[in-house]
Amino acid sequence: MKQIKHWPSEDQPREKLRSKGAAQLTETELLTILIQNGTKEKSAMELAQELVDRSGNRLADLARMSTRELMKTKGIGMAKAISIQAAMELGRRRMGAENLKSTVVTGSASVAKYLQAKLMDLPHEVFAVLFLNRANRIRHFEIISSGGMTGTVADPRIILKKALEEDAVSIILCHNHPSGNLRPSRADEELTIKIRHAARYFDIQVLDHIIVSTEGYYSFADEGALL
């Protein structure tokens, strides 16, 4: 393949973006812009195509790749890998911000989209909590614990201590399922009950427990499972 600088200007990714807009570029072309330079053996476009092929043409899978995994593509060094990860993180943050602009919780759908943007690309399970004030405004979001591919453990004492520090009157429990499966496990159900019962002693209400994955979300409150 000829070096990109020798292509007709209208076919060069940067010129195409400038003249037609970013939406007209393929994932490979956008990655080419991030990669910037190729190697002696391969152009930036060829390196980008290798990454797209490795991800099975799934942007979500590419977004989950760690720096080390990205660098397994020969020609993708630390700087290029970090640039790609930074771009993916900007996308996640924009998605999260737009889905919860008001920071007022009105239902599970808006919270789930916010959480998906925060957690969906993590390769391991994490347990997080949204701390809300009396007006249902989010005061704070925090990942309480991180686990492996199949589970994590959250300590109710840590959650309630943080809720008191944040002057929260209600909380929303949340965690991700990297497997994509949205059904809560028995351990998820038992933990929800334990935290909900403990929170009552401090007049703190557990509004929901939301599980998110790339496939969607599960809301304990919507399913009538907040026992």
N, C-alpha and C positions, 0 to 999 in steps of 0.2 A: 504493500500500500504506500502511495506517495505521502510524504510529510504534509500535514494539514496546510502549512503555509503555501504549498504549491497548488492547492485546490482553487477552483474558481471562488472568488470572494463570497458569492451568495450561498455557497455550500459550507463555508467555514462556520462552525458552531457559534462563535462570538458574533460574527457579522449577521448570521441568521437571527440570533436573539435580538440584536440591535434593530434590525429592519422589520422583523415579523413578530417579535415578542416571545417571551420565555415559554408560553403555553404551546408554541408550535414546534418546540424541540422534543426529541425523544429522550428517554432516560439516558441512553448512551451518549447523546450529544451534550446533555447537561453535565454528566459525569466528566466528559472530555474537558469541559471548561474548568471544572474543579481540579482535574489532574494537571492541566496546563501543558506539561511537557512530556514527551515520550522518551524512549531510550534509543540506542543505536539500532536495536533489533525491531522495536515496535513503536508505532505512533501512539499518541495519547488516546486517539479514538480506538485503537486496537486494545489498549489496556482497559479502557472503559468497557468495551464489549466483553472482555474476559470476565470482568466483575459482574456484569449483567447476566452472563451465561452461568456463572458460578452460583448466582442467587436464584437460578431457575426463572429468570424474568419476573421475579417478585420483589418489588421495592421494599416491602415489609421485611423480607429475609435479608436484604442488603443492609437495611437499617439496624438489624440486630448484630451484624458482624462487629467483632471487637477490632482494635487496632492490629493485633497480632493476626487475626483471621484475614483482614484486608491485605496485610503485607505478604500473605502466602501467594498472592499474584505477583509473579516476577516483574519488577519494574515499578511496583507500588511500594515506596519507602515510607518512613515514619511521617514525613511532612505531608505527603499526599494522603495517607490514611487519616491523619488528624484533620485535614481540610474536609474530607468526605464526612467524617463523624460530626464535625462542627456544623456542616450544612444540614445533616439529618436532625441534629438537636434543635437548630433554629426552627425547622419545620414542625417538630413536636411542640415547641414552646408556643409558636403562633397558633397551632391547632388548639392547644389547651386554653390560651388566653381568649380566643374568639368564642369558645364554647362556654365560657363562664365570665363574660365581660362584666356583668353586674356584681359578681361575687355573692349574689343572694341566691340561696338554695330554694328552688320552687318545685323541684321534682327530681326523680332519679335519672331521667334521660340526660339533662344538662350536666349533672355531676358525673355520670358515667363517661360522657364524651371527654370531659376534663381529665378524668382518671386514665382513660385510654391513652390520651396524648402523653401523660406523665409516665405510664407504666407499661404500655403494650409492647415495647421493643426490648424489654428486659428479658434476658435468657433464664433468669432465676425468679423464684417467687419472693415477693416482699409483702409486708403487712403495713398499711399506712392508715392514718386517721386525719379526718377533716374536723377542726375544732370551730364551732359556731357560737356567735353571741345570741342575745335574746331576739334580735331582729332577723335571725337566720342568715346573717352575713358571716362569711368565712373569715375567721381571725388568723388561722394558721393551718398549714398542711405539713405533715411530717411523716416520713417513713420510719416506723418504729423498729422493724426488724427485717432482716434479709435471710433467706434460706437457700435451699437447693432447687433443683428442677421440679421437685414434687411437693414441696411444702416448706412452711416457716412457722415459727412459734412466736406468739405475741404475749407479753406479760401484762395482765390487766392492771397491775400496780403501776407500771410505767405509764400506761395510757391514762389512768385516772390522775396520777401525779401531774402529768403534762396538761391535762384538762383544767386542773385547778390553777396551775401556773398561768394558763392562758385566759382564765376567767370565763371558760366556756360553759354555756348552759346546756348545750347539746353537742353530740358528736356523730360522725358517720364513719363507720369502720369500712375498710376497703382492702382488697388484695387482688393480685393478678394470678391468672392461671396460664403459664407459658405454653402448656399443652394445647390450649384452645378450648378445652372442656369447661363448660360454664356451670355444671351442676355442683352444688356445695357438697363437701364431704361430711361425714359424721363429725369429724374433728372441727370443721368450720361451724357446724351447727352448735356444738357443745361450747366452743369458745365464745360464740355470739351470746348464748344464754348466760354464761359466766360473767362476761363483761357487762351485759345489760343489768343483771341482778346487782352486781357490785356498784354500778353507777347510781342506782336508785338511792343508796345511802348518802350520796353527795348531791342529790337533787339534779343529777345530770341525766338527760334523756339520750338514749341511743336511737337515733332517727332511722337508721338503715345500716345494712352491711351489703356492700356492692362488690361483686366479683367481676373483673373485666378481663377480656382477652381480645385477640384480633378478630374473633368471631362475633363479638357483641358484649352483652353484660347480663348479669343476674342480680336482681334486687330482692333482698329478703323482705323488705316492706311491701313491694308490689305483689310478691307471691304469698303474702300473709304468713310468712315464716318467722316473724319476730315474736317468739313465744315469751 
